[in-house]
């Protein structure tokens, strides 16, 4: 099936209006930017690890997940 062709302005308008734009994308070659991971080591005080573990258990997620989520939220609002 051949993809429909539209101008970048039309594409942007549809995107901004939260319309479905998937018919204009080649999903076989689509890639998400900035998802490459890199391992880092961070030392936290014992009390902080305990609090992180408590919150992670409360939410049913891992310590790593909660750390990544909270840092992501803080960076988005910065």
N, C-alpha and C positions, 0 to 999 in steps of 0.2 A: 504494500500500500504506500503510495507516494504522499509525503507530507504536504500540507497546504503551505502556501507562502504568503507572508504578510510583512509589512514594514516593521522596523524596530519601534517606531512610534506607536503603531497599532498594537504590537506585542506589549509594550510598556503600559499602554492604556488598559488593556485587558488584565494585565497583572495587577495594576493599581486598583482596579475595580473588583479584584478577587475573583475573576472569572477563571474557568478551566482553560489552561493554556497547554495541556499535555498533547493535544493534537499537533502542536507546532514544534514539539521537541523530539529529538532522536534519543529515546530512553536507553538504547543499546550502548551508546557512547557517553551518556551523561555521567558526570562525576561531581561529587560535592567537594567544594574547596575547604581547605583548612581542617581536614579531618585526620591528617597524618599525626600519629601520636609520638611522643618522645618521653621516655622514662626520666623522672626527676626524683631526687631523694630530699625529703624535708623532715627535719627533726621538730617534734612537737613536745611540749611539756607533758608529763604523765597525766595531770588533771585534764588537759585538753583532749587527750586520747580517750580518757574515760567519758567525758561529755560527748565526744563524737560518737563513741560506741553506743552510748545511751540513746542518742537521737537517731542513729542508724537503726537500732533495734526497734525503737518506737515506730519508725516509718517502714520497717521491713526491707531495708536496703543495706548494702555493704558500707563500710567506712569509706572506702574509696569513692563510691557513688555519691555519698553525701558531700564529701570534700569537693569533688569535681562540680557538683551542682551548685553548691554555695559560692565557690570561686567564680563560676560562670555567671551567676546572677549578679555578683558584685561587679564584675568587669563590664557587664552589659549596662549597668546603671552608672558607671564611672564616666 
